[in-house]
Amino acid sequence: MKRTLPWLKALAVHEARVWRGLGLWVSGRRDGVGGGARGFGYARAQASTVYALLFVCVVETTGMSFFTAGHPGLHEVVLVLDLYTLLLVLGLHAGCVARPHTVGPDGLRLRHGARLDVRIPAHLIASVRRELRFPTGSAPADGVLDVPIAGQTSFTVELTEPLTVRRLLSRPVVVRTLHCHADDPAEAVAAVRALLPEPADA
């Protein structure tokens, strides 16, 4: 029971973030942007896949509604579950749109919708570079975190010291290298580099 409670709590927190992300997306707002912080989107690469999945969900919902029409109780249960699934899929994508990476005076904030939110103070950033990668899905090396979108990452952040990263329903990991994606990696990299101190003259 004690082991189950943290998982249930994490799921409840994630659920709340999903619905909040959907609300932000509907209202056209982006979380964490403003007050000197710039937002950098990363969801564009997955949009076509998500909308295709939503179309399949709509077709499935319509079909199940037709087949269960003669069973009122079952019809209502299936309809509620199907509509919930539709909103959940849309909410997961909306969270990615409404929660961009941000770069501001306090440093870099790397995110992946409702599932990941990593705050990196500027003084912990050793370097940042554009780097197109396609992670295979196998476990990355120790000290490395992959945060792909649509199977790719497009920029890499190296840290000056280890940072503990907490992820949904996963054990915390200690990392010094983060591979992430941005719709415009060149702009994101330039913004992060602007936070770094100028190299000393030789």
C-alpha positions in Angstrom: 0.0 0.0 0.0 2.8 2.4 0.9 4.5 1.7 -2.4 1.2 2.3 -4.3 0.4 5.7 -2.8 3.3 7.6 -4.4 2.3 6.3 -7.8 -1.4 7.2 -7.3 -0.3 10.7 -6.1 2.0 11.1 -9.2 -0.9 10.0 -11.5 -3.3 12.5 -9.8 -0.7 15.3 -10.2 -0.2 14.4 -13.8 -3.9 14.3 -14.5 -4.3 17.8 -13.0 -1.4 19.1 -15.1 -3.0 17.6 -18.3 -6.3 19.3 -17.7 -4.6 22.6 -16.8 -2.5 22.3 -20.0 -5.7 21.8 -22.0 -7.1 25.0 -20.4 -4.0 27.0 -21.1 -4.0 25.8 -24.7 -7.7 26.6 -25.3 -7.1 30.1 -23.9 -4.0 30.6 -26.0 -1.7 31.1 -23.0 1.8 29.6 -22.5 3.0 28.8 -19.0 6.2 30.3 -17.8 6.6 32.8 -20.6 7.0 36.5 -19.8 8.8 38.4 -17.1 12.0 38.2 -19.1 11.5 34.5 -20.0 11.2 33.5 -23.7 9.3 30.4 -24.8 10.6 27.9 -27.3 8.1 25.3 -28.6 8.9 21.7 -29.2 5.5 20.1 -30.1 5.4 20.8 -33.8 7.1 17.6 -34.9 4.5 15.4 -33.1 1.4 17.4 -34.1 0.6 15.4 -37.3 0.8 12.1 -35.4 -1.3 13.4 -32.5 -4.0 14.7 -34.8 -4.0 11.4 -36.8 -4.5 9.5 -33.5 -7.3 11.9 -32.6 -9.0 11.1 -35.9 -8.8 7.4 -35.2 -10.3 8.0 -31.7 -13.2 9.9 -33.2 -13.9 7.1 -35.7 -13.7 4.5 -32.9 -16.0 6.6 -30.7 -18.5 6.9 -33.5 -18.4 3.2 -34.3 -18.8 2.1 -30.7 -21.6 4.6 -30.2 -23.4 2.9 -33.1 -22.8 -0.7 -32.0 -23.8 -0.1 -28.4 -26.9 2.0 -29.2 -29.2 -0.9 -28.2 -27.7 -1.2 -24.8 -28.2 2.2 -23.0 -26.1 1.4 -19.9 -23.2 0.1 -21.8 -23.6 2.9 -24.4 -23.2 5.6 -21.8 -20.2 3.9 -20.1 -18.4 3.4 -23.5 -19.2 6.9 -24.6 -17.8 8.5 -21.4 -14.6 6.4 -21.7 -14.2 7.3 -25.4 -14.7 11.0 -24.8 -12.3 10.9 -21.8 -9.7 9.2 -24.1 -10.2 11.9 -26.7 -9.7 14.7 -24.2 -6.7 13.0 -22.6 -4.9 12.6 -26.0 -5.6 16.2 -26.9 -4.6 17.3 -23.4 -1.3 15.6 -23.6 -0.5 17.4 -26.8 -2.0 20.7 -25.5 0.3 20.5 -22.5 3.4 20.3 -24.8 2.2 23.4 -26.7 1.2 25.3 -23.5 4.4 24.4 -21.6 7.3 25.3 -23.9 11.0 25.3 -22.9 11.8 28.7 -21.4 15.0 30.7 -21.2 15.2 33.6 -18.9 17.4 35.4 -16.3 17.1 32.4 -13.9 18.3 29.9 -16.5 16.9 27.2 -18.7 13.7 25.3 -18.1 13.3 22.1 -20.1 9.9 20.5 -20.3 7.9 17.8 -21.9 4.2 18.6 -21.4 2.9 17.5 -18.0 5.5 14.8 -17.6 8.8 16.6 -17.2 9.9 20.0 -15.8 13.6 20.5 -15.3 14.9 23.9 -14.0 18.6 24.5 -14.8 20.2 27.6 -13.2 22.4 29.5 -15.6 25.5 28.8 -13.5 25.1 25.0 -14.0 25.2 25.3 -17.8 28.6 24.5 -19.2 27.7 24.5 -22.9 24.8 24.1 -25.3 24.9 23.1 -29.0 22.7 22.1 -31.9 22.9 18.3 -32.4 20.4 16.3 -34.3 20.0 12.8 -32.9 17.5 9.9 -33.2 17.6 8.0 -29.9 17.1 4.2 -30.4 14.9 3.8 -27.4 17.5 1.8 -25.4 18.6 3.1 -22.0 21.0 6.1 -22.4 24.4 6.1 -20.7 24.6 7.0 -17.1 24.4 10.7 -16.6 22.5 11.3 -19.8 18.8 12.1 -20.3 17.1 11.9 -23.7 13.9 13.9 -24.1 12.9 13.2 -27.7 9.9 14.5 -29.5 8.7 12.4 -32.5 11.8 10.3 -32.0 14.4 13.1 -32.3 16.4 15.5 -30.3 17.9 18.7 -31.8 20.1 20.3 -29.1 22.3 19.2 -26.3 22.9 20.8 -22.9 26.1 20.0 -20.9 26.1 20.8 -17.2 29.0 21.8 -14.9 27.9 19.4 -12.2 25.3 16.6 -11.8 21.6 17.6 -11.5 18.9 15.3 -10.1 15.9 15.1 -12.5 12.5 13.7 -11.4 10.2 12.2 -13.9 6.6 10.9 -13.7 6.4 7.3 -12.3 10.2 6.9 -12.7 13.0 7.0 -10.2 15.0 10.2 -10.1 18.1 10.2 -12.3 21.3 12.2 -11.9 22.4 13.7 -15.2 25.1 16.0 -16.7 24.0 15.8 -20.3 20.5 16.5 -21.6 19.4 15.8 -25.2 16.2 17.8 -26.0 14.2 19.0 -29.0 13.0 22.5 -30.0 11.0 23.5 -33.1 13.7 26.1 -33.7 16.9 24.7 -32.1 19.1 27.5 -33.5 17.1 30.2 -31.6 16.9 28.1 -28.5 20.7 27.5 -28.5 21.4 31.2 -29.1 19.2 32.2 -26.2 20.9 29.8 -23.8 24.3 30.9 -24.9 23.4 34.4 -24.1 23.1 33.4 -20.5 26.7 32.0 -20.4 29.7 34.1 -19.4 32.0 35.3 -22.1 35.1 33.1 -22.4 38.2 34.6 -20.9 40.7 36.0 -23.4 43.6 33.7 -24.0 
